[in-house]
Amino acid sequence: MSYNQSNNEFFSYQGTINRKDYIINILIVIALLIGISFVRFDSFAPYIKPEFLYSVLMFMVNLFQFVMLMSIISLVYRRIADFSISKSTTFNTNIKKLFFLFFVFPVLYLFCLRFFIDIIPILRNVLDSLVIFILTPLGLISAVILAFIKGDR
């Protein structure tokens, strides 16, 4: 697939995505994430006799949430590729740096890096505050703004 061809897949970093498909796919993935957050899995714990199965269930739920977040990141990446095809090289490098800062870093930090920096509590507190109060809201706002930016095609 060429870089400037459009596709409508949920988990692909190739090609571009138009505004309508971006909005539909984002709404589907967000509905899945909100739906899974409303399920109270701790209420299943008394009915699952081996505790190991409950931890496997929780691992699968967390893995599903991670995959859904990575799907959102791939949708945003393709949406950025859609409106930045004909822009300058400096614009492309700057927008990719902002993409990493607002979308990739918070997900990687919350799911992976946070557990490794547990030995430095002050750094963990600073990064938690940075990710939760600054980067995540800016990422959410920019994901909504991306739905309204007209592409080059």
Protein Blocks (a to p, Z undefined) as FASTA:
>chain_A
ZZkbccfbfbdcehcddfklmmmmmmmmmmmmmmmmmpcfklmmmmmmblmlmmmmmmmm
mmmmmmmmmmmmmmmmmmmmmmmmmmcfklmmmmmmmmmmmmmmmmmmmmmmmmmmmmmm
mlmmmmmmmmmmmmmmmmmmmmmmmmmpccfZZ
